Amino acid sequence: MLTPPLLTEEDIQVKDCPICILDKPVYTLQACFHYFCFDCLKNYIELKVNEANVMYIGCPICNQEIIGNELTQLMTFEINEKYKHFNEVKRLEENKWIKWCPKPNCQGYSAATASNFHLKCNICKHEYCYNCSEDWHKGKCKAKKDLSYEIWAVCNNVKVCPNCRNHVQKNGGCLHMYCSRCQHRWCWICGGDYSSPSHNEFTCMIGKKPLDLYWKIIFLLLLFPALIPFGFLLMIIYMYETESFEKEIFDGNFRFLKSRLFVYVLAFIFSPFIECIAIVVFYFVVTLYIASKNHINSIAECMLRIIVGNTLCNIIFVVGLGILALATVALPLAGFFLFIAKIIYVFGRCFKPKPKFEYPRELLI
């Protein structure tokens, strides 16, 4: 149990820890007065140090920076040594003129200037170039690609931070990447700013091509057979709504249409145009009906039925098409493929050996 000098009897109180929700002895941070139990606070700081996120360690609730002396007192000896190591490495890497020695197993470094790119390691005295990290040479640096490293980076999920060009390895988790060197948050797939309003994680996962106009037309053609039931539904509604109109307008001696089905097909095709025209016509019909009550009453009633029926058909058509497309095409296929991909990924991660933690560099003082 942690019993550092900073923890007095007044500091140690038994309260509900906001992290583990258990009654334990808690410690109150001096900067923000938030309190946590010793185990949760120790695990939180240990996680930050193991992730090399040592430049700024804040409160788990408000992210207020924990005071340096207080932070040191809350660490174990092993975590404290690792914290000092990563803190020194981060401090050196913040200086853009410092370059690590390219010699294998050498932990030295050297600093360049604006006029001198000739570096000399402070440990092994190896002379190398600041720009290309090769042996010191005069003139321009030759472009060189490490093919073996590129293959290793692809096989081990290694990319560079788009902000500081620091190498980052993705070991599971979501697409939200956080660079411990520059604190930049970016998307693993597209490399864009993750906090940007224009970034869409769903678009990155499925790609932008399926959202192009070409694929929209293809999906529309594939879903076209689903429109057939709505055509019959519209015909039934028109058969009911236009029955009174046919009784009053068309008599037995004046039938210029031999097939009622032809009327329904035309109504289905031109239903959007009929709705627009009917709204305008209905206004004038109502005006005439108010002026003189005559046979226009039946026409106005018929037009009103057409408008209501047509609007209802359009609503049913749009809502039904959306539900049908989402339920029969998008969700089952997407869920099935994502489920298979998840199973393959989980089995791959289970049988992949986890690398043992090693310091990226050891500073020799």
Protein Blocks (a to p, Z undefined) as FASTA:
>chain_A
ZZdfklcfklpccdddfklopacdddddfklopacdfklmmmmmmmmmmnopakbccdfk
lopacdfklmmmmpcfklmmmmmmmmmmmmmmmpmkbccdfbghiabdcdddfkbccdcd
fklopacdfklopacdedjddddddfklmmmmmmnopacdfklopacddeehjfbdcdfk
lopacdfklopafklmkbcfklmmnopklmmmklmmmmmmmmmmmmmmmmmmmmmmmmmm
mmmmmmmmpcfklccbfbfklmmmmmmmmmmmmmmmmmmmmmmmmmmmmmpgcfklmmmm
mmmmmmmmmmmmmmmmmmmmmmmmmmmmmmmmmmmmmmmmmmmmmmmmmmpccdddddfb
dcdZZ
